[in-house]
Amino acid sequence: MSEKRFEIIDKQGKLEQFKVIRHNETGILYMHHLVGYAGGLTVLVDSQGKPLIDEEYKQ
C-alpha cells in the first residue's frame, strides 16, 4: 500500500485542470476540476450510482 492517502493518477489541462484522484485505502476515484480560483471535487460513479473503484488498484 502507498504511504500517501490520496494519489493523482491522471491530470489534464493547464488553465482548466481536471485531475483523477485515487483514495489509496479504498481505491475509490474522485475528480477534481479547477478553473482559475474556482474548483470542485466529486466522487466518480458508475451508471448505477455506485462509486468507481480503480481496477488496477483492486487486489
N, CA, C and O atoms as a Maestro MAE file, in Angstrom:
{
 s_m_m2io_version
 :::
 2.0.0
}

f_m_ct {
 s_m_title
 :::
 protein
 m_atom[236] {
  # First column is atom index #
  i_m_mmod_type
  r_m_x_coord
  r_m_y_coord
  r_m_z_coord
  i_m_residue_number
  s_m_chain_name
  s_m_pdb_residue_name
  s_m_pdb_atom_name
  i_m_atomic_number
  :::
  1 25 0.843 -1.180 0.000 1 A "MET " " N  " 7
  2 3 0.000 0.000 0.000 1 A "MET " " CA " 6
  3 2 0.887 1.242 0.000 1 A "MET " " C  " 6
  4 15 1.950 1.259 0.620 1 A "MET " " O  " 8
  5 25 0.446 2.259 -0.689 2 A "SER " " N  " 7
  6 3 1.181 3.516 -0.752 2 A "SER " " CA " 6
  7 2 1.148 4.224 0.601 2 A "SER " " C  " 6
  8 15 0.199 4.073 1.370 2 A "SER " " O  " 8
  9 25 2.188 4.992 0.876 3 A "GLU " " N  " 7
  10 3 2.225 5.759 2.108 3 A "GLU " " CA " 6
  11 2 1.302 6.974 2.039 3 A "GLU " " C  " 6
  12 15 0.880 7.497 3.070 3 A "GLU " " O  " 8
  13 25 0.990 7.420 0.818 4 A "LYS " " N  " 7
  14 3 0.093 8.562 0.644 4 A "LYS " " CA " 6
  15 2 -1.355 8.104 0.759 4 A "LYS " " C  " 6
  16 15 -1.712 7.014 0.314 4 A "LYS " " O  " 8
  17 25 -2.179 8.946 1.359 5 A "ARG " " N  " 7
  18 3 -3.601 8.614 1.473 5 A "ARG " " CA " 6
  19 2 -4.304 8.783 0.130 5 A "ARG " " C  " 6
  20 15 -5.157 7.975 -0.236 5 A "ARG " " O  " 8
  21 25 -3.939 9.847 -0.611 6 A "PHE " " N  " 7
  22 3 -4.504 10.110 -1.931 6 A "PHE " " CA " 6
  23 2 -3.374 10.197 -2.947 6 A "PHE " " C  " 6
  24 15 -2.254 10.591 -2.622 6 A "PHE " " O  " 8
  25 25 -3.691 9.819 -4.196 7 A "GLU " " N  " 7
  26 3 -2.697 9.859 -5.255 7 A "GLU " " CA " 6
  27 2 -3.350 10.340 -6.549 7 A "GLU " " C  " 6
  28 15 -4.423 9.863 -6.919 7 A "GLU " " O  " 8
  29 25 -2.714 11.275 -7.231 8 A "ILE " " N  " 7
  30 3 -3.212 11.746 -8.528 8 A "ILE " " CA " 6
  31 2 -2.809 10.707 -9.561 8 A "ILE " " C  " 6
  32 15 -1.624 10.418 -9.728 8 A "ILE " " O  " 8
  33 25 -3.803 10.141 -10.259 9 A "ILE " " N  " 7
  34 3 -3.487 9.109 -11.237 9 A "ILE " " CA " 6
  35 2 -3.666 9.584 -12.675 9 A "ILE " " C  " 6
  36 15 -3.221 8.909 -13.602 9 A "ILE " " O  " 8
  37 25 -4.313 10.739 -12.879 10 A "ASP " " N  " 7
  38 3 -4.437 11.313 -14.216 10 A "ASP " " CA " 6
  39 2 -4.616 12.813 -14.079 10 A "ASP " " C  " 6
  40 15 -5.251 13.290 -13.138 10 A "ASP " " O  " 8
  41 25 -4.052 13.554 -15.023 11 A "LYS " " N  " 7
  42 3 -4.131 15.014 -14.975 11 A "LYS " " CA " 6
  43 2 -4.190 15.540 -16.399 11 A "LYS " " C  " 6
  44 15 -3.431 15.096 -17.260 11 A "LYS " " O  " 8
  45 25 -5.100 16.497 -16.653 12 A "GLN " " N  " 7
  46 3 -5.235 17.098 -17.975 12 A "GLN " " CA " 6
  47 2 -5.399 18.599 -17.833 12 A "GLN " " C  " 6
  48 15 -6.030 19.077 -16.890 12 A "GLN " " O  " 8
  49 25 -4.830 19.339 -18.770 13 A "GLY " " N  " 7
  50 3 -5.038 20.774 -18.847 13 A "GLY " " CA " 6
  51 2 -4.027 21.583 -18.056 13 A "GLY " " C  " 6
  52 15 -3.312 21.068 -17.196 13 A "GLY " " O  " 8
  53 25 -3.992 22.874 -18.380 14 A "LYS " " N  " 7
  54 3 -3.120 23.809 -17.685 14 A "LYS " " CA " 6
  55 2 -3.944 24.924 -17.044 14 A "LYS " " C  " 6
  56 15 -3.912 25.085 -15.823 14 A "LYS " " O  " 8
  57 25 -4.677 25.693 -17.842 15 A "LEU " " N  " 7
  58 3 -5.506 26.762 -17.282 15 A "LEU " " CA " 6
  59 2 -6.792 26.206 -16.680 15 A "LEU " " C  " 6
  60 15 -7.263 26.667 -15.641 15 A "LEU " " O  " 8
  61 25 -7.340 25.216 -17.352 16 A "GLU " " N  " 7
  62 3 -8.507 24.495 -16.827 16 A "GLU " " CA " 6
  63 2 -8.033 23.066 -16.565 16 A "GLU " " C  " 6
  64 15 -7.728 22.327 -17.501 16 A "GLU " " O  " 8
  65 25 -7.974 22.687 -15.306 17 A "GLN " " N  " 7
  66 3 -7.400 21.393 -14.935 17 A "GLN " " CA " 6
  67 2 -8.452 20.383 -14.506 17 A "GLN " " C  " 6
  68 15 -9.409 20.701 -13.801 17 A "GLN " " O  " 8
  69 25 -8.239 19.170 -14.955 18 A "PHE " " N  " 7
  70 3 -9.009 18.021 -14.483 18 A "PHE " " CA " 6
  71 2 -8.018 17.027 -13.903 18 A "PHE " " C  " 6
  72 15 -7.009 16.720 -14.538 18 A "PHE " " O  " 8
  73 25 -8.289 16.521 -12.710 19 A "LYS " " N  " 7
  74 3 -7.440 15.513 -12.093 19 A "LYS " " CA " 6
  75 2 -8.320 14.362 -11.631 19 A "LYS " " C  " 6
  76 15 -9.420 14.579 -11.123 19 A "LYS " " O  " 8
  77 25 -7.837 13.142 -11.808 20 A "VAL " " N  " 7
  78 3 -8.488 11.973 -11.227 20 A "VAL " " CA " 6
  79 2 -7.609 11.547 -10.063 20 A "VAL " " C  " 6
  80 15 -6.411 11.309 -10.220 20 A "VAL " " O  " 8
  81 25 -8.229 11.458 -8.889 21 A "ILE " " N  " 7
  82 3 -7.515 11.178 -7.649 21 A "ILE " " CA " 6
  83 2 -8.026 9.867 -7.069 21 A "ILE " " C  " 6
  84 15 -9.233 9.630 -7.016 21 A "ILE " " O  " 8
  85 25 -7.102 9.017 -6.634 22 A "ARG " " N  " 7
  86 3 -7.480 7.731 -6.031 22 A "ARG " " CA " 6
  87 2 -7.218 7.759 -4.529 22 A "ARG " " C  " 6
  88 15 -6.155 8.188 -4.081 22 A "ARG " " O  " 8
  89 25 -8.193 7.300 -3.763 23 A "HIS " " N  " 7
  90 3 -8.018 7.100 -2.321 23 A "HIS " " CA " 6
  91 2 -7.318 5.754 -2.164 23 A "HIS " " C  " 6
  92 15 -7.879 4.718 -2.524 23 A "HIS " " O  " 8
  93 25 -6.110 5.760 -1.634 24 A "ASN " " N  " 7
  94 3 -5.279 4.555 -1.630 24 A "ASN " " CA " 6
  95 2 -5.709 3.479 -0.643 24 A "ASN " " C  " 6
  96 15 -5.195 2.363 -0.714 24 A "ASN " " O  " 8
  97 25 -6.616 3.759 0.261 25 A "GLU " " N  " 7
  98 3 -7.102 2.717 1.172 25 A "GLU " " CA " 6
  99 2 -8.288 1.962 0.584 25 A "GLU " " C  " 6
  100 15 -8.466 0.775 0.857 25 A "GLU " " O  " 8
  101 25 -9.103 2.645 -0.223 26 A "THR " " N  " 7
  102 3 -10.313 2.023 -0.765 26 A "THR " " CA " 6
  103 2 -10.283 1.848 -2.281 26 A "THR " " C  " 6
  104 15 -11.016 1.017 -2.816 26 A "THR " " O  " 8
  105 25 -9.445 2.620 -2.985 27 A "GLY " " N  " 7
  106 3 -9.396 2.570 -4.443 27 A "GLY " " CA " 6
  107 2 -10.464 3.415 -5.114 27 A "GLY " " C  " 6
  108 15 -10.548 3.430 -6.342 27 A "GLY " " O  " 8
  109 25 -11.282 4.118 -4.340 28 A "ILE " " N  " 7
  110 3 -12.349 4.945 -4.904 28 A "ILE " " CA " 6
  111 2 -11.750 6.144 -5.643 28 A "ILE " " C  " 6
  112 15 -10.786 6.756 -5.183 28 A "ILE " " O  " 8
  113 25 -12.344 6.468 -6.804 29 A "LEU " " N  " 7
  114 3 -11.844 7.541 -7.660 29 A "LEU " " CA " 6
  115 2 -12.663 8.819 -7.488 29 A "LEU " " C  " 6
  116 15 -13.885 8.779 -7.347 29 A "LEU " " O  " 8
  117 25 -11.964 9.950 -7.503 30 A "TYR " " N  " 7
  118 3 -12.571 11.279 -7.403 30 A "TYR " " CA " 6
  119 2 -12.098 12.126 -8.569 30 A "TYR " " C  " 6
  120 15 -11.011 11.903 -9.102 30 A "TYR " " O  " 8
  121 25 -12.912 13.101 -8.969 31 A "MET " " N  " 7
  122 3 -12.498 14.055 -9.986 31 A "MET " " CA " 6
  123 2 -12.398 15.432 -9.353 31 A "MET " " C  " 6
  124 15 -13.308 15.873 -8.651 31 A "MET " " O  " 8
  125 25 -11.282 16.106 -9.607 32 A "HIS " " N  " 7
  126 3 -11.071 17.478 -9.149 32 A "HIS " " CA " 6
  127 2 -10.994 18.353 -10.392 32 A "HIS " " C  " 6
  128 15 -10.210 18.076 -11.299 32 A "HIS " " O  " 8
  129 25 -11.807 19.413 -10.439 33 A "HIS " " N  " 7
  130 3 -11.848 20.339 -11.569 33 A "HIS " " CA " 6
  131 2 -11.480 21.712 -11.058 33 A "HIS " " C  " 6
  132 15 -12.032 22.174 -10.059 33 A "HIS " " O  " 8
  133 25 -10.547 22.377 -11.738 34 A "LEU " " N  " 7
  134 3 -10.072 23.682 -11.295 34 A "LEU " " CA " 6
  135 2 -10.009 24.626 -12.483 34 A "LEU " " C  " 6
  136 15 -9.401 24.312 -13.506 34 A "LEU " " O  " 8
  137 25 -10.653 25.808 -12.339 35 A "VAL " " N  " 7
  138 3 -10.590 26.870 -13.332 35 A "VAL " " CA " 6
  139 2 -10.328 28.157 -12.579 35 A "VAL " " C  " 6
  140 15 -11.171 28.611 -11.805 35 A "VAL " " O  " 8
  141 25 -9.149 28.753 -12.803 36 A "GLY " " N  " 7
  142 3 -8.804 29.978 -12.081 36 A "GLY " " CA " 6
  143 2 -8.806 29.735 -10.586 36 A "GLY " " C  " 6
  144 15 -8.076 28.882 -10.082 36 A "GLY " " O  " 8
  145 25 -9.638 30.496 -9.878 37 A "TYR " " N  " 7
  146 3 -9.728 30.361 -8.420 37 A "TYR " " CA " 6
  147 2 -10.908 29.505 -7.978 37 A "TYR " " C  " 6
  148 15 -11.151 29.350 -6.781 37 A "TYR " " O  " 8
  149 25 -11.641 28.949 -8.939 38 A "ALA " " N  " 7
  150 3 -12.807 28.126 -8.611 38 A "ALA " " CA " 6
  151 2 -12.495 26.656 -8.875 38 A "ALA " " C  " 6
  152 15 -11.757 26.322 -9.802 38 A "ALA " " O  " 8
  153 25 -13.064 25.792 -8.054 39 A "GLY " " N  " 7
  154 3 -12.825 24.370 -8.249 39 A "GLY " " CA " 6
  155 2 -13.860 23.536 -7.547 39 A "GLY " " C  " 6
  156 15 -14.670 24.040 -6.770 39 A "GLY " " O  " 8
  157 25 -13.823 22.261 -7.827 40 A "GLY " " N  " 7
  158 3 -14.754 21.349 -7.186 40 A "GLY " " CA " 6
  159 2 -14.186 19.950 -7.144 40 A "GLY " " C  " 6
  160 15 -13.295 19.609 -7.923 40 A "GLY " " O  " 8
  161 25 -14.700 19.138 -6.234 41 A "LEU " " N  " 7
  162 3 -14.269 17.758 -6.062 41 A "LEU " " CA " 6
  163 2 -15.519 16.898 -5.939 41 A "LEU " " C  " 6
  164 15 -16.444 17.230 -5.198 41 A "LEU " " O  " 8
  165 25 -15.537 15.789 -6.673 42 A "THR " " N  " 7
  166 3 -16.688 14.891 -6.608 42 A "THR " " CA " 6
  167 2 -16.234 13.454 -6.793 42 A "THR " " C  " 6
  168 15 -15.221 13.196 -7.443 42 A "THR " " O  " 8
  169 25 -16.973 12.534 -6.232 43 A "VAL " " N  " 7
  170 3 -16.688 11.115 -6.426 43 A "VAL " " CA " 6
  171 2 -17.193 10.717 -7.816 43 A "VAL " " C  " 6
  172 15 -18.245 11.182 -8.253 43 A "VAL " " O  " 8
  173 25 -16.444 9.862 -8.503 44 A "LEU " " N  " 7
  174 3 -16.884 9.339 -9.794 44 A "LEU " " CA " 6
  175 2 -17.777 8.131 -9.535 44 A "LEU " " C  " 6
  176 15 -17.461 7.289 -8.694 44 A "LEU " " O  " 8
  177 25 -18.890 8.047 -10.258 45 A "VAL " " N  " 7
  178 3 -19.847 6.959 -10.050 45 A "VAL " " CA " 6
  179 2 -20.131 6.239 -11.363 45 A "VAL " " C  " 6
  180 15 -19.933 6.796 -12.443 45 A "VAL " " O  " 8
  181 25 -20.601 4.987 -11.258 46 A "ASP " " N  " 7
  182 3 -20.995 4.232 -12.442 46 A "ASP " " CA " 6
  183 2 -22.452 4.530 -12.785 46 A "ASP " " C  " 6
  184 15 -23.067 5.403 -12.173 46 A "ASP " " O  " 8
  185 25 -23.004 3.814 -13.752 47 A "SER " " N  " 7
  186 3 -24.379 4.076 -14.201 47 A "SER " " CA " 6
  187 2 -25.434 3.763 -13.138 47 A "SER " " C  " 6
  188 15 -26.578 4.203 -13.254 47 A "SER " " O  " 8
  189 25 -25.058 3.010 -12.107 48 A "GLN " " N  " 7
  190 3 -25.989 2.683 -11.030 48 A "GLN " " CA " 6
  191 2 -25.808 3.588 -9.813 48 A "GLN " " C  " 6
  192 15 -26.483 3.416 -8.798 48 A "GLN " " O  " 8
  193 25 -24.890 4.555 -9.923 49 A "GLY " " N  " 7
  194 3 -24.663 5.489 -8.831 49 A "GLY " " CA " 6
  195 2 -23.695 5.002 -7.763 49 A "GLY " " C  " 6
  196 15 -23.554 5.630 -6.714 49 A "GLY " " O  " 8
  197 25 -23.022 3.875 -8.030 50 A "LYS " " N  " 7
  198 3 -22.044 3.348 -7.078 50 A "LYS " " CA " 6
  199 2 -20.667 3.956 -7.374 50 A "LYS " " C  " 6
  200 15 -20.340 4.190 -8.537 50 A "LYS " " O  " 8
  201 25 -19.865 4.213 -6.351 51 A "PRO " " N  " 7
  202 3 -18.540 4.801 -6.571 51 A "PRO " " CA " 6
  203 2 -17.669 3.916 -7.467 51 A "PRO " " C  " 6
  204 15 -17.664 2.691 -7.341 51 A "PRO " " O  " 8
  205 25 -16.929 4.568 -8.379 52 A "LEU " " N  " 7
  206 3 -15.997 3.832 -9.226 52 A "LEU " " CA " 6
  207 2 -14.753 3.476 -8.420 52 A "LEU " " C  " 6
  208 15 -14.237 4.286 -7.649 52 A "LEU " " O  " 8
  209 25 -14.287 2.254 -8.617 53 A "ILE " " N  " 7
  210 3 -13.082 1.772 -7.939 53 A "ILE " " CA " 6
  211 2 -12.050 1.483 -9.018 53 A "ILE " " C  " 6
  212 15 -12.356 0.835 -10.019 53 A "ILE " " O  " 8
  213 25 -10.842 1.958 -8.818 54 A "ASP " " N  " 7
  214 3 -9.745 1.772 -9.762 54 A "ASP " " CA " 6
  215 2 -9.496 0.278 -9.963 54 A "ASP " " C  " 6
  216 15 -9.160 -0.427 -9.012 54 A "ASP " " O  " 8
  217 25 -9.659 -0.212 -11.205 55 A "GLU " " N  " 7
  218 3 -9.495 -1.634 -11.494 55 A "GLU " " CA " 6
  219 2 -8.059 -2.100 -11.242 55 A "GLU " " C  " 6
  220 15 -7.846 -3.236 -10.817 55 A "GLU " " O  " 8
  221 25 -7.066 -1.226 -11.500 56 A "GLU " " N  " 7
  222 3 -5.676 -1.601 -11.286 56 A "GLU " " CA " 6
  223 2 -5.358 -1.681 -9.791 56 A "GLU " " C  " 6
  224 15 -4.420 -2.371 -9.392 56 A "GLU " " O  " 8
  225 25 -6.131 -0.982 -8.971 57 A "TYR " " N  " 7
  226 3 -5.904 -0.958 -7.531 57 A "TYR " " CA " 6
  227 2 -6.420 -2.223 -6.846 57 A "TYR " " C  " 6
  228 15 -5.850 -2.683 -5.855 57 A "TYR " " O  " 8
  229 25 -7.520 -2.785 -7.394 58 A "LYS " " N  " 7
  230 3 -8.144 -3.953 -6.773 58 A "LYS " " CA " 6
  231 2 -7.131 -5.063 -6.576 58 A "LYS " " C  " 6
  232 15 -6.320 -5.335 -7.461 58 A "LYS " " O  " 8
  233 25 -7.176 -5.698 -5.429 59 A "GLN " " N  " 7
  234 3 -6.201 -6.756 -5.130 59 A "GLN " " CA " 6
  235 2 -6.796 -8.122 -5.320 59 A "GLN " " C  " 6
  236 15 -6.116 -9.127 -5.113 59 A "GLN " " O  " 8
  :::
 }
 m_bond[235] {
  # First column is bond index #
  i_m_from
  i_m_to
  i_m_order
  :::
  1 1 2 1
  2 2 3 1
  3 3 4 2
  4 3 5 1
  5 5 6 1
  6 6 7 1
  7 7 8 2
  8 7 9 1
  9 9 10 1
  10 10 11 1
  11 11 12 2
  12 11 13 1
  13 13 14 1
  14 14 15 1
  15 15 16 2
  16 15 17 1
  17 17 18 1
  18 18 19 1
  19 19 20 2
  20 19 21 1
  21 21 22 1
  22 22 23 1
  23 23 24 2
  24 23 25 1
  25 25 26 1
  26 26 27 1
  27 27 28 2
  28 27 29 1
  29 29 30 1
  30 30 31 1
  31 31 32 2
  32 31 33 1
  33 33 34 1
  34 34 35 1
  35 35 36 2
  36 35 37 1
  37 37 38 1
  38 38 39 1
  39 39 40 2
  40 39 41 1
  41 41 42 1
  42 42 43 1
  43 43 44 2
  44 43 45 1
  45 45 46 1
  46 46 47 1
  47 47 48 2
  48 47 49 1
  49 49 50 1
  50 50 51 1
  51 51 52 2
  52 51 53 1
  53 53 54 1
  54 54 55 1
  55 55 56 2
  56 55 57 1
  57 57 58 1
  58 58 59 1
  59 59 60 2
  60 59 61 1
  61 61 62 1
  62 62 63 1
  63 63 64 2
  64 63 65 1
  65 65 66 1
  66 66 67 1
  67 67 68 2
  68 67 69 1
  69 69 70 1
  70 70 71 1
  71 71 72 2
  72 71 73 1
  73 73 74 1
  74 74 75 1
  75 75 76 2
  76 75 77 1
  77 77 78 1
  78 78 79 1
  79 79 80 2
  80 79 81 1
  81 81 82 1
  82 82 83 1
  83 83 84 2
  84 83 85 1
  85 85 86 1
  86 86 87 1
  87 87 88 2
  88 87 89 1
  89 89 90 1
  90 90 91 1
  91 91 92 2
  92 91 93 1
  93 93 94 1
  94 94 95 1
  95 95 96 2
  96 95 97 1
  97 97 98 1
  98 98 99 1
  99 99 100 2
  100 99 101 1
  101 101 102 1
  102 102 103 1
  103 103 104 2
  104 103 105 1
  105 105 106 1
  106 106 107 1
  107 107 108 2
  108 107 109 1
  109 109 110 1
  110 110 111 1
  111 111 112 2
  112 111 113 1
  113 113 114 1
  114 114 115 1
  115 115 116 2
  116 115 117 1
  117 117 118 1
  118 118 119 1
  119 119 120 2
  120 119 121 1
  121 121 122 1
  122 122 123 1
  123 123 124 2
  124 123 125 1
  125 125 126 1
  126 126 127 1
  127 127 128 2
  128 127 129 1
  129 129 130 1
  130 130 131 1
  131 131 132 2
  132 131 133 1
  133 133 134 1
  134 134 135 1
  135 135 136 2
  136 135 137 1
  137 137 138 1
  138 138 139 1
  139 139 140 2
  140 139 141 1
  141 141 142 1
  142 142 143 1
  143 143 144 2
  144 143 145 1
  145 145 146 1
  146 146 147 1
  147 147 148 2
  148 147 149 1
  149 149 150 1
  150 150 151 1
  151 151 152 2
  152 151 153 1
  153 153 154 1
  154 154 155 1
  155 155 156 2
  156 155 157 1
  157 157 158 1
  158 158 159 1
  159 159 160 2
  160 159 161 1
  161 161 162 1
  162 162 163 1
  163 163 164 2
  164 163 165 1
  165 165 166 1
  166 166 167 1
  167 167 168 2
  168 167 169 1
  169 169 170 1
  170 170 171 1
  171 171 172 2
  172 171 173 1
  173 173 174 1
  174 174 175 1
  175 175 176 2
  176 175 177 1
  177 177 178 1
  178 178 179 1
  179 179 180 2
  180 179 181 1
  181 181 182 1
  182 182 183 1
  183 183 184 2
  184 183 185 1
  185 185 186 1
  186 186 187 1
  187 187 188 2
  188 187 189 1
  189 189 190 1
  190 190 191 1
  191 191 192 2
  192 191 193 1
  193 193 194 1
  194 194 195 1
  195 195 196 2
  196 195 197 1
  197 197 198 1
  198 198 199 1
  199 199 200 2
  200 199 201 1
  201 201 202 1
  202 202 203 1
  203 203 204 2
  204 203 205 1
  205 205 206 1
  206 206 207 1
  207 207 208 2
  208 207 209 1
  209 209 210 1
  210 210 211 1
  211 211 212 2
  212 211 213 1
  213 213 214 1
  214 214 215 1
  215 215 216 2
  216 215 217 1
  217 217 218 1
  218 218 219 1
  219 219 220 2
  220 219 221 1
  221 221 222 1
  222 222 223 1
  223 223 224 2
  224 223 225 1
  225 225 226 1
  226 226 227 1
  227 227 228 2
  228 227 229 1
  229 229 230 1
  230 230 231 1
  231 231 232 2
  232 231 233 1
  233 233 234 1
  234 234 235 1
  235 235 236 2
  :::
 }
}
